[in-house]
Amino acid sequence: MIAEIKDGKMIPYQSLLEALKIHGGRDRKPRIAAVGAGGKTSLLRALAAEYRMQGRKPVVTTTTHILKEDSPAFIESPDMEELTDILEREGWVFTGGKADKGRAGILPENILRQVLGLPCPVLIESDGARMLPVKIPAAHEPVVLPQTTCVLSVYGLDAVGKRIGETAFRPELMAGFLGKCPEDVLEPRDIALLAESPAGGRKGVGRDMEYVVVLNKADNRQRREMAVEIWSALKEWNDVKMLVTSFPTLIFPLK
């Protein structure tokens, strides 16, 4: 499912591109960063798949780490000729620098600069959370490039109602930010507080970058109701664009 919350109601969309309203003009070369936790990889893959279906040939890369995969669409430490060959042949490319322990890192500076100059969408995993549903960034996180046009701040709804220590990456850091203990339960208002804060989801977001909160794993009615609670709390501070999503496992693996 893909929906936007407006005036407390779920407005369904057929695609992420339709929901994000990324089309035409400056957005012909979108540079989209995903930060936070709880579904960044699945979100970017779904978005990349939509661009691919449109013939837009996206590049998916990272400023932190990306999983190395056995796929013709994945290339590690490429030169630009290799990268563009795969992009033309496969219709998309997933890439990073030299892999270690199954994860590729950031591309070399000269290659990344050339990738950002390509006339196609570039989607960037700009944060890490070790597969956990929520996080607050440390001092060195996230790595949002200045060329970024849109930041997607992602949260897993499966964290709400569970203890911070069970669901958060760096739980002590998050508990301190929220004024709680790791044994305390994460509430909808806590997600809203994370999302609106320049020390949380807004960290590294420039003034000219669009900011979108994405509440992922909305797999049932209860979680969708939680999403509306988060929207209600966030509306007290900011009128922020908020999407609610749930992606099928068929997005994985890359083929």
C-alpha positions, 0 to 999 in steps of 0.5 A, spaced: 500 500 500 501 507 498 498 512 501 498 520 504 495 522 510 491 529 509 487 532 514 487 525 518 485 521 512 489 516 508 489 518 501 491 512 496 496 512 490 497 507 485 505 509 485 510 512 490 512 517 484 504 519 484 504 520 491 511 524 492 509 528 485 516 527 482 515 529 475 518 534 470 522 540 471 528 540 476 525 533 478 527 530 471 534 529 475 532 527 482 537 526 487 533 522 493 536 520 499 533 515 504 535 516 512 532 513 518 530 505 519 525 500 518 525 499 510 529 504 507 532 499 502 525 496 500 523 503 499 528 505 494 527 499 490 520 500 490 521 507 487 527 504 483 522 499 480 517 505 478 523 509 475 525 503 471 518 501 468 518 508 466 524 507 462 528 512 467 534 508 468 535 509 475 542 508 479 541 506 486 547 507 491 549 509 498 553 514 502 554 509 508 553 501 506 549 497 501 548 490 500 552 486 495 548 482 491 549 476 486 545 480 480 547 483 473 544 489 476 549 490 481 556 492 480 562 493 485 567 499 485 565 500 477 568 505 472 563 509 469 563 505 462 562 499 466 556 502 470 553 506 464 553 499 460 549 495 466 544 501 466 543 501 459 543 493 459 539 492 465 535 498 465 537 500 472 544 499 476 545 498 484 552 500 486 557 501 491 565 502 493 569 496 495 565 491 499 567 488 506 563 483 509 557 483 504 556 490 504 559 495 499 560 502 501 560 509 498 563 510 491 570 513 490 569 521 490 570 521 482 565 516 480 560 519 485 561 525 482 560 523 475 554 518 477 551 525 480 552 528 473 548 523 470 541 525 466 537 520 470 534 519 477 539 517 483 537 514 489 541 514 495 541 510 501 544 515 506 543 512 513 544 505 516 540 502 522 542 494 522 535 492 520 532 495 526 525 499 525 527 506 528 533 510 530 536 517 531 542 519 528 549 519 531 554 525 530 556 522 524 550 520 521 546 521 516 551 522 510 546 527 506 549 529 499 548 537 498 546 535 491 540 531 494 533 534 492 528 530 496 530 526 503 525 520 505 525 520 513 523 512 514 520 509 520 518 502 521 511 502 524 512 495 528 516 499 533 510 502 536 508 499 542 514 496 543 520 497 548 525 502 545 531 497 547 528 492 543 527 496 537 531 502 536 538 502 533 543 505 539 537 505 544 540 508 549 541 514 545 534 514 543 532 513 550 536 519 552 533 524 546 526 522 548 527 523 556 525 515 557 529 509 559 530 503 554 525 499 557 520 504 556 515 503 550 515 507 544 509 511 543 506 515 536 508 521 539 515 519 540 516 517 532 513 524 531 518 528 535 523 524 532 521 526 525 520 533 526 527 534 530 533 537 526 537 532 531 532 526 528 529 525 521 531 532 519 538 532 520 542 534 514 536 536 510 538 543 507 533 548 506 532 547 498 531 539 499 524 537 500 522 533 506 517 527 506 516 522 512 515 515 510 511 510 515 513 503 513 510 496 515 503 499 515 501 491 514 494 492 518 489 496 520 492 497 527 498 500 524 495 504 519 491 507 525 498 508 529 500 512 523 494 517 523 496 518 531 503 520 529 501 525 523 496 528 528 502 529 533 507 531 528 501 536 525 502 540 532 509 542 530 510 542 522 505 541 516 509 535 513 508 531 508 507 524 510 506 517 506 504 510 509 507 504 506 507 497 506 511 493 500 511 486 498 517 481 499 517 480 492 521 486 491 527 482 493 532 479 491 534 483 485 533 480 478 
